[in-house]
Amino acid sequence: MRKTLALLAAAALAATGTSAAAMTSPALIDPSSLAGPWALSSGGKTCHLALSVSRAADGRTHELDPGDCVEAGFPRLRGWSSEPDGIGFALDGGQVLFLSKEEAGRFSGKGRDGRSYVLTRNG
């Protein structure tokens, strides 16, 4: 079955003139382009945070200064990582808040808590 699927995939690529090498995943957004001050909004509340390019202790995410986000009632942000199509925040309990890139300086998404979040460049 796997061999058949592989042959079908190869035939489809050949028919479209696309090589397997050309089918690569998109590049990650450069973390240095995301470093600096941001505003996170949800449910009529806004908090301010700062993203850093320094690696967090877990080795998988980058550090951040959560600013006034916890006091404003937002989930506790533990770290962040750039993704090909957005940004992911590590939260308490191993959860992740993923925000999709809408345009330069603006990301949005829905958390597991059901709330909609918008992250905008601040400054």
Backbone as CSV, one residue per row, in Angstrom:
resi,resn,N_x,N_y,N_z,CA_x,CA_y,CA_z,C_x,C_y,C_z
1,MET,0.824,-1.200,0.000,0.000,0.000,0.000,0.870,1.267,0.000
2,ARG,1.899,1.295,0.898,2.775,2.471,0.940,3.502,2.670,-0.381
3,LYS,3.933,1.550,-0.974,4.649,1.643,-2.240,3.734,2.199,-3.325
4,THR,2.494,1.783,-3.321,1.524,2.284,-4.291,1.303,3.778,-4.105
5,LEU,1.143,4.212,-2.842,0.951,5.635,-2.574,2.164,6.446,-3.007
6,ALA,3.350,5.922,-2.750,4.573,6.619,-3.140,4.661,6.746,-4.659
7,LEU,4.301,5.689,-5.370,4.320,5.729,-6.831,3.289,6.721,-7.369
8,LEU,2.104,6.756,-6.762,1.072,7.708,-7.184,1.524,9.145,-6.947
9,ALA,2.160,9.388,-5.803,2.657,10.728,-5.490,3.734,11.144,-6.489
10,ALA,4.638,10.232,-6.806,5.705,10.526,-7.764,5.123,10.809,-9.146
11,ALA,4.103,10.040,-9.538,3.466,10.262,-10.832,2.769,11.622,-10.870
12,ALA,2.118,11.991,-9.785,1.440,13.286,-9.731,2.441,14.425,-9.837
13,LEU,3.573,14.288,-9.146,4.601,15.322,-9.228,5.157,15.431,-10.638
14,ALA,5.388,14.282,-11.265,5.926,14.284,-12.619,4.937,14.921,-13.594
15,ALA,3.650,14.651,-13.386,2.625,15.193,-14.277,2.525,16.712,-14.161
16,THR,2.793,17.240,-12.990,2.705,18.694,-12.802,4.030,19.388,-13.067
17,GLY,5.073,18.612,-13.255,6.382,19.200,-13.500,7.051,19.693,-12.232
18,THR,6.564,19.258,-11.070,7.127,19.672,-9.788,8.030,18.573,-9.265
19,SER,9.218,18.947,-8.843,10.116,17.963,-8.256,9.857,17.858,-6.764
20,ALA,10.183,16.725,-6.183,10.020,16.544,-4.738,10.873,17.546,-3.979
21,ALA,12.028,17.906,-4.513,12.917,18.860,-3.847,12.275,20.252,-3.772
22,ALA,11.420,20.562,-4.738,10.781,21.873,-4.753,9.670,21.972,-3.718
23,MET,9.218,20.835,-3.215,8.135,20.822,-2.241,8.703,20.836,-0.827
24,THR,9.146,21.988,-0.394,9.682,22.133,0.949,8.703,22.933,1.796
25,SER,8.810,22.765,3.094,7.932,23.543,3.961,8.406,24.987,4.012
26,PRO,7.469,25.893,4.287,7.844,27.309,4.336,8.846,27.583,5.447
27,ALA,9.650,28.602,5.247,10.660,28.965,6.236,9.993,29.578,7.465
28,LEU,10.620,29.381,8.613,10.147,30.006,9.839,10.290,31.519,9.730
29,ILE,9.400,32.228,10.396,9.546,33.671,10.487,10.794,33.931,11.330
30,ASP,11.658,34.819,10.878,12.898,35.128,11.593,12.567,35.679,12.981
31,PRO,13.000,34.997,14.063,12.687,35.469,15.414,13.135,36.905,15.680
32,SER,14.237,37.335,15.089,14.702,38.703,15.343,13.721,39.740,14.792
33,SER,12.945,39.366,13.779,11.951,40.304,13.247,10.742,40.431,14.170
34,LEU,10.608,39.502,15.118,9.486,39.530,16.056,9.879,40.078,17.431
35,ALA,11.169,40.223,17.671,11.627,40.709,18.979,11.173,42.140,19.200
36,GLY,10.865,42.449,20.462,10.468,43.805,20.816,9.094,43.857,21.450
37,PRO,8.543,45.073,21.563,7.276,45.270,22.274,6.049,44.903,21.435
38,TRP,5.060,44.301,22.094,3.806,43.887,21.470,2.652,44.156,22.429
39,ALA,1.448,44.219,21.872,0.222,44.322,22.658,-0.639,43.101,22.342
40,LEU,-1.145,42.447,23.373,-2.018,41.285,23.230,-3.408,41.693,23.700
41,SER,-4.415,41.474,22.843,-5.785,41.881,23.161,-6.729,40.691,23.088
42,SER,-7.731,40.720,23.962,-8.787,39.700,23.967,-9.929,40.187,24.848
43,GLY,-11.149,40.040,24.365,-12.313,40.370,25.162,-12.334,41.783,25.707
44,GLY,-11.840,42.741,24.939,-11.848,44.126,25.379,-10.713,44.505,26.306
45,LYS,-9.843,43.542,26.625,-8.671,43.826,27.469,-7.415,43.797,26.619
46,THR,-6.426,44.579,27.028,-5.132,44.608,26.337,-4.024,44.600,27.371
47,CYS,-2.968,43.848,27.078,-1.773,43.866,27.920,-0.563,44.089,27.024
48,HIS,0.576,44.388,27.637,1.799,44.670,26.885,2.890,43.684,27.295
49,LEU,3.591,43.154,26.310,4.664,42.194,26.545,5.817,42.485,25.603
50,ALA,6.950,41.864,25.857,8.129,42.042,25.001,8.713,40.673,24.677
51,LEU,8.976,40.434,23.394,9.571,39.185,22.933,11.074,39.365,22.779
52,SER,11.817,38.335,23.158,13.275,38.352,23.086,13.751,37.241,22.154
53,VAL,14.924,37.387,21.572,15.489,36.318,20.752,16.297,35.337,21.598
54,SER,16.518,35.647,22.862,17.261,34.738,23.752,16.472,33.457,23.956
55,ARG,17.189,32.338,23.974,16.546,31.041,24.188,16.119,30.900,25.644
56,ALA,14.923,30.347,25.846,14.417,30.074,27.190,15.122,28.839,27.749
57,ALA,14.957,28.610,29.039,15.616,27.481,29.707,15.214,26.137,29.108
58,ASP,14.007,26.036,28.550,13.560,24.756,27.977,14.284,24.428,26.674
59,GLY,14.975,25.394,26.073,15.731,25.166,24.846,14.878,25.109,23.591
60,ARG,13.560,25.136,23.742,12.667,25.035,22.584,12.025,26.365,22.221
61,THR,11.911,27.248,23.204,11.235,28.520,22.966,12.183,29.681,23.241
62,HIS,11.716,30.866,22.916,12.453,32.094,23.213,11.860,32.733,24.466
63,GLU,12.665,33.538,25.131,12.212,34.219,26.341,11.266,35.359,25.995
64,LEU,10.471,35.731,26.975,9.609,36.899,26.832,9.422,37.546,28.191
65,ASP,9.105,38.812,28.169,8.729,39.543,29.378,7.216,39.683,29.302
66,PRO,6.472,38.996,30.183,5.008,39.008,30.078,4.362,40.330,30.452
67,GLY,5.154,41.302,30.880,4.607,42.615,31.197,3.444,42.535,32.163
68,ASP,2.346,43.172,31.806,1.172,43.203,32.672,0.091,42.195,32.272
69,CYS,0.458,41.185,31.489,-0.539,40.255,30.960,-1.222,39.409,32.044
70,VAL,-0.476,38.896,33.004,-1.090,38.077,34.057,-2.049,38.926,34.889
71,GLU,-1.611,40.122,35.252,-2.465,41.020,36.034,-3.738,41.393,35.283
72,ALA,-3.667,41.420,33.947,-4.826,41.781,33.126,-5.747,40.583,32.868
73,GLY,-5.393,39.404,33.415,-6.252,38.232,33.270,-5.957,37.339,32.082
74,PHE,-4.796,37.503,31.465,-4.413,36.661,30.336,-3.728,35.394,30.846
75,PRO,-3.704,34.328,30.028,-2.959,33.126,30.429,-1.488,33.462,30.663
76,ARG,-0.830,32.700,31.540,0.582,32.926,31.827,1.415,32.454,30.623
77,LEU,2.095,33.390,29.978,2.945,33.102,28.823,4.330,32.713,29.319
78,ARG,4.800,31.531,28.910,6.097,31.011,29.377,7.228,31.188,28.371
79,GLY,6.908,31.288,27.115,7.910,31.415,26.055,7.187,31.516,24.721
80,TRP,7.961,31.721,23.661,7.359,31.832,22.341,8.269,31.217,21.294
81,SER,7.681,30.882,20.154,8.470,30.355,19.036,7.852,30.844,17.731
82,SER,8.716,31.089,16.756,8.219,31.486,15.440,7.821,30.227,14.685
83,GLU,6.837,30.354,13.853,6.326,29.264,13.027,6.278,29.769,11.590
84,PRO,6.182,28.868,10.610,6.127,29.338,9.224,4.950,30.278,8.938
85,ASP,3.850,30.089,9.639,2.660,30.893,9.351,2.141,31.662,10.560
86,GLY,3.007,31.842,11.574,2.556,32.583,12.740,3.520,32.495,13.908
87,ILE,2.943,32.551,15.108,3.728,32.538,16.330,3.011,31.668,17.360
88,GLY,3.785,30.894,18.115,3.214,30.051,19.148,3.713,30.489,20.515
89,PHE,2.813,30.522,21.485,3.173,30.854,22.862,3.012,29.617,23.731
90,ALA,4.045,29.304,24.524,3.954,28.224,25.503,3.235,28.773,26.730
91,LEU,2.222,28.033,27.184,1.437,28.432,28.347,1.663,27.440,29.477
92,ASP,1.150,27.747,30.648,1.190,26.800,31.764,0.528,25.492,31.362
93,GLY,0.987,24.395,31.937,0.365,23.098,31.695,0.661,22.509,30.337
94,GLY,1.677,23.017,29.640,2.055,22.455,28.345,1.151,22.855,27.199
95,GLN,0.220,23.756,27.428,-0.655,24.205,26.352,0.060,25.213,25.464
96,VAL,-0.465,25.379,24.260,0.114,26.314,23.299,-0.997,27.215,22.765
97,LEU,-0.700,28.493,22.657,-1.591,29.446,22.004,-0.937,29.787,20.674
98,PHE,-1.582,29.400,19.559,-1.030,29.688,18.235,-1.800,30.846,17.618
99,LEU,-1.057,31.824,17.114,-1.649,32.969,16.439,-1.134,33.025,15.006
100,SER,-2.042,33.060,14.052,-1.689,33.095,12.629,-1.338,34.507,12.196
101,LYS,-0.379,34.596,11.286,0.009,35.904,10.764,-1.063,36.398,9.809
102,GLU,-1.590,37.600,10.077,-2.565,38.226,9.196,-1.879,39.177,8.229
103,GLU,-0.960,39.955,8.775,-0.190,40.930,8.007,1.011,41.301,8.861
104,ALA,1.900,42.120,8.321,3.085,42.521,9.093,2.640,43.193,10.390
105,GLY,3.124,42.680,11.506,2.826,43.281,12.800,1.472,42.919,13.383
106,ARG,0.799,41.900,12.834,-0.520,41.512,13.358,-0.724,39.999,13.228
107,PHE,-1.063,39.375,14.357,-1.335,37.940,14.432,-2.647,37.746,15.186
108,SER,-3.385,36.694,14.863,-4.625,36.444,15.595,-4.921,34.950,15.640
109,GLY,-5.757,34.574,16.600,-6.147,33.183,16.720,-7.087,32.990,17.893
110,LYS,-7.533,31.759,18.048,-8.450,31.408,19.124,-7.733,30.445,20.061
111,GLY,-7.818,30.709,21.354,-7.196,29.855,22.349,-8.084,28.669,22.704
112,ARG,-7.518,27.707,23.412,-8.303,26.566,23.881,-9.385,26.987,24.865
113,ASP,-9.219,28.177,25.429,-10.219,28.702,26.353,-11.417,29.307,25.608
114,GLY,-11.374,29.271,24.261,-12.469,29.791,23.457,-12.382,31.273,23.157
115,ARG,-11.414,31.950,23.757,-11.257,33.389,23.536,-10.475,33.667,22.255
116,SER,-10.811,34.761,21.585,-10.049,35.219,20.424,-8.959,36.160,20.900
117,TYR,-7.773,36.018,20.325,-6.621,36.832,20.703,-6.067,37.538,19.477
118,VAL,-5.596,38.763,19.676,-4.930,39.528,18.624,-3.626,40.075,19.205
119,LEU,-2.531,39.837,18.501,-1.215,40.338,18.889,-0.803,41.384,17.863
120,THR,-0.504,42.604,18.310,-0.103,43.661,17.386,1.216,44.289,17.839
121,ARG,2.004,44.678,16.863,3.283,45.345,17.140,3.004,46.631,17.884
122,ASN,3.740,46.834,18.946,3.534,48.014,19.802,4.792,48.872,19.747
123,GLY,4.739,49.921,18.988,5.893,50.806,18.943,6.580,50.879,17.646
